Amino acid sequence: MDTQEALKKIEEINTVIRSSNKALFSGRHMVLYGAIVLLIPVIGHLTKWLTFGYDFGSIQKIYTIIANTLFFWGVSVFVSKLLPRSESYKKHNQSLHPLITKAFSITRPIALAIFGVVIIFSLTNRGEFIYPVVLILLGLMFSIYGKFTIDAVTYFAWSYIFCGLLHFYLLSYNIPYLAFYFLAYNGISYIIMGILLSKEENAHA
């Protein structure tokens, strides 16, 4: 590697570092996602988990898990399209370094993995394992996000991994509504991350 190429690499690294203290995904959308997560038990209760009282027989459990996953994912996507992103987010998103763009592309494989986990565990009647695995996958995804955003995202990422493992451990105790406790933490943490990210966006507006 000659001197010019070495200087180019150093400048590339510096560009990534300079970008790392900016908010690279929308804080207001994180708050929105947190609110949707917290509303899952409420909507589930009101709609009888999208069965509306209808008995689906032997496929009841599989239907409930898959239908709710698709529904709440769809709601998140739809509402996020309606809510405009901040000008600060748009500004930073347009000037992202290619390395950061590649890092953030992990969202798609993680999303695909989550859908795969939901379908496989549903078909094998292991629905109780879905949320612990989802938490661990979210932890891995946010741990990468944290390297390019704010420290709080990294801390929450590790907490998701810990919560996923803890959830696995507690399954053997048959604690009523166990998943709801972790779901509540998930939603609240999204809201907190969103607030912190919004402050970061405003600071770099």
NORMOUR-V48292 format. One record per residue. OMEGA is omega in whole degrees, -180 to 180 (* if undefined). Layout:
OMEGA + OMEGA
This chain:
-180 + -176 + -178 + 179 + 179 + 179 + 178 + 179 + 179 + 179 + 178 + 178 + 179 + 179 + 178 + -179 + 180 + -180 + -171 + -179 + 178 + 176 + -174 + 168 + -164 + 178 + -178 + 177 + 176 + 176 + 179 + -180 + 178 + 178 + 179 + 178 + -180 + -179 + -178 + 179 + -179 + 179 + 178 + -180 + -177 + -177 + -175 + 179 + 175 + 172 + -179 + 177 + -179 + 180 + -180 + 175 + -174 + -179 + -177 + -176 + 180 + 179 + -176 + -178 + -177 + -179 + -179 + 177 + 180 + -178 + -176 + 173 + 179 + 178 + 180 + -180 + -177 + -177 + 180 + 178 + -179 + -177 + -179 + 177 + -178 + 179 + 179 + 179 + -180 + -179 + -178 + -177 + -179 + -176 + -179 + 174 + -178 + 180 + 179 + 177 + 178 + 180 + -179 + 179 + 178 + -179 + -177 + 178 + 177 + 179 + 178 + 178 + 180 + 178 + 178 + 178 + -180 + -176 + -176 + -180 + 177 + -178 + -180 + 177 + 178 + -176 + -178 + -180 + -173 + -173 + 175 + 180 + 178 + 179 + 179 + 178 + 176 + 178 + 179 + -179 + -178 + 177 + 175 + 177 + -176 + 180 + -176 + -180 + -179 + -176 + -177 + 180 + 177 + 179 + 178 + 178 + 178 + 179 + 177 + 178 + 178 + -179 + 178 + 178 + 178 + 178 + 176 + -177 + -175 + -180 + -178 + -179 + 177 + 180 + -179 + 176 + -178 + -177 + -178 + 179 + 179 + 177 + 179 + 178 + 180 + -179 + -180 + 180 + 176 + -179 + 179 + 178 + -180 + 179 + -180 + 178 + 178 + 177 + 179 + 177 + -179 + -180 + -179 + -180 + *
